[in-house]
């Protein structure tokens, strides 16, 4: 009796704590998204997305940072193609910011933000405080793991309109598994026929039995 009461109390506490955790995750999501939007307009005002401005920033990282030599080579390639890379980075930053703020496609957007901020952290290695970008990197990874868009986000509305239905795992694979099992049973019986010289009539009966057993095992 005491065990049941304790389990019910723990379940109640866990259920009651879920909204608070979801609200906190949504707050982190909106903060990271607002950071991307802010950085976009700041770089836009400073000319950071022009070919000359973008190449100047990248060349500074190449000279001053402690990034690996291979990564500096990648940055040099980006600087030499600044006319193409700079607009792509601008679109990436504003897109990630808007998606995270409104909570749409939150998990893939957060994962892309994790990769983007991680690459920027490597580029700035040694030029700034190490935790300056590492905290947003880890926070973005947390947003990708959790369901941060299910609170205060459009993902929550989409989830209500299209709820996830539970399916039997093997039922999805059944159309693929049946031909494979049939082929396997035919090959095994052919080998047995070659070894023991079984008559064709008996081979047909064994093939139907083997296929019936494999089908029953799948279901």
Secondary structure, 3 states (H helix, E strand, C coil): CHHHHHHHHHHHHHHHHHHHHHHHHHHHHHHHHHHHHHHHHHHHHHCCCCHHHHHHHHHHHHHHCCCCHHHHHHHHHHHHCHHHHHHHHHHHHHHHHHHHHHCCCHHHHHHHHHHHHHHHHHHCCCCCCCHHHHHHHHHHHHHHHCCHHHCCCHHHHHHHHCCCCCCCHHHHHHHHHHHHHHHHHHHHHHHHHHHHCCCHHHHHHHHHHHHHHHHHHHC
